[in-house]
Amino acid sequence: MSLEVKPTLRRTSERPLFPVALGTALVLVTYVTPMATIPRTAADLGAGPVGRAWILSSMSVGLAAALLASGVLGDTFGRRRVYAAGLFAMAAGALACAVAQEPVLFVAARIVEGAGGAAVLACGLAVLAHTYPPGPARVHATSVWGASVGIGIAAGAVLAATLDFGSGWRETYAATGLLGLLLLLPTLRNLGESAAVRPRRIDVPGLSLLVLAMTLLVSALTQGRNGVDASTVTLGVLAVVAFLGFAAVEKRVDEPLLDPELLRHRRFRAASTGSLVLGAGMIGMASFVPTVAQLGLGANLWTASLLVLAWAGTSFVTSMLLRYLAHPLEGPFPVALLLVVVALGQALGYGLDSSSTPARLVLPMVVAGLATGVLNALLGREAVASVAPDRAAMGSGANNTARYLGAACGITLFVTVATHAGSGSGVQALLDGWNIAVLVSTALTLAGAAAIAAAGLRGRDTSD
């Protein structure tokens, strides 16, 4: 999606910041909804370990698959129109989750939620860029937009605990669905329409291959929960083939979903890799914290939700404080350093045993949250700043795609390791599996930080 837009008459009643911030926060509310409620959700739906992994990662698949396409649709048909359609789809998906009786329908509805959320994220920021001119007004608007991510995660954790009655999980999905529908009216009233001067065509082959590759990759990780067998290898090989096919298509089509030229920019590569690593490492771990707190440490839903709130609340504060930093962080090395801090927080979560209490997880979540908040603001800004102005939204879309692709894989990997790698049985097996999964997740984050730092040493490119 391009930020070059058709001239439109701006009405003085257009005040998109508040509804766009609320819409963005709602995306994150729906995203974290199953984290705290997964034990009850899986039990009611009859979902085993495979189902648990898909329940947690399915919205990430929908988000990653639809972010780039949503930008193209917004450019072509109007960002306000596509944003509103995404908000409606997200609400419909949440309501379908509330009435689902088996895992397949629930997972399908979560993917719909993700696709709708992708339209909200992709088009919401473009609406703000069109409405607010460069300078203090845009800085303020984008800062509020970025902070709404942390607010959404925190609000989702609190909402899940507040609605801990009845089934203990269906009420939360029903509430988020109704909130989405209620946001439609202020959205249509306060968002002005805009579109690109030269809208791009939808890269159907590229989009199809991207969705296929992500689905196959998550399926391979899930299938490998009981060991690597022929089907796991087959799915993994097919995923690699699909990703290679996507890369080949993007080089040959006139208007690709992701311009391969962007990958030549050092800062863009660092931002995209950082988002991928953050999703695969910390988001994967955070998604399982409420499960291990409830099933392994005997916490109630409120306590488990507050652990997520500690991470989200800390990240919100540090994201807002970044605006006051005298020397803005730029380039690969700050990204690598912040990922090391995230890894430190993850490592502090190692060592749970039968004598541990839920409070043992507060420090890891706070330490990881300190760096996560800065990364949330930094990665998006780097992705946009490292590309040409007319490709800014494509850069933003690619950055978010990397984050949620990483999250889909990281959640599946963490759940698989945590539920199958432990020795013994019952609670002790879960705690042992958690400790092994923490080590794997921490290693992924450190490996990503090292790769970004190493790439940064290769010199500057013409975009810097």
C-alpha angles and dihedrals in degrees: 000000000000128000090215101104142184113259110263132182108251114215117214087234091064106109105156100162098084098044092042091050090049091048092050091048090050090055089058092043090057090043095058096037096100095044096080097029100045096108093057095036093053092045094050093046094044092239119163127198092296092051092047091055092049093045090056099040104035096088089050089056091052092047096048093045097050106035098087093039091049090058091053092048091049091052092049104039102022130281096240091053095048092043091054092046089052092050090052092048091050091051092047091050091051092050090049089053089052092059100034116126100187136034099252095060091042093052092046090052091049090054088052088051089053094050090050092046089052090059091050093050097042098045100033095067091045090053090054092047090052094047101042118054121226113281134051094339093057093042089054093046096049092045091055089046091052093046090053088069091064092041090053094052091048093045091049092055092048093045092053091053094043092054093050096136136092107017091354093232115034091069091059093055091046090052094050091047092053091046089054092053091047090054092057096080098051088043094056091042099049106031118084120213121252137164138179120275088227106027117199127232120249111261095225097177092048093046092048093050092047093053091045093049094050093046092049092047094051090044091052092051091047094046090052092063091105096038137295111298136161094279092050092052091046093052091046093050092048090050091053091047091050092050091049089049090052091051091049093049093049090056093053108040120087095228109029126188087236119024107227089214089072090067089066091068113094097210092046091052091049092049093047093046090047091053091048092050094045090053095045094045117029100021089048091053096042091053090063098044095089090049095052090042093054103034099030105031101029097243123157123234094266093054092045091050093049090058089060088044090056090058096042096042093051092048091050092054095047091045091056093045092054089077089069096052108121095215113041115228113245139171136020100303099067088048091052093046093049091050088055088056089049089051090051090055091048092049090053087065091065121104105047115162139164092283094054122109128209088256087070088075097052096084095049091051094047095048092047090045092056091063097032091062093052090046092051090060097035100048095052092046092049092049091055098037093052096059135061115278094250089055097047096110092046087055091049092047092049091050093053091044090056091049096052094040086055091046093051091052095038095051092049093046094047094048091047094050095041094051099041110026098066123099124230121017143283122009095350091055090051093050092047090048090050092054092050092046090051090055092049092047093047091050090052091053093048092047090052092049091050092049092051092048092048092050089049090058092061092083138256127305130214093266096062 
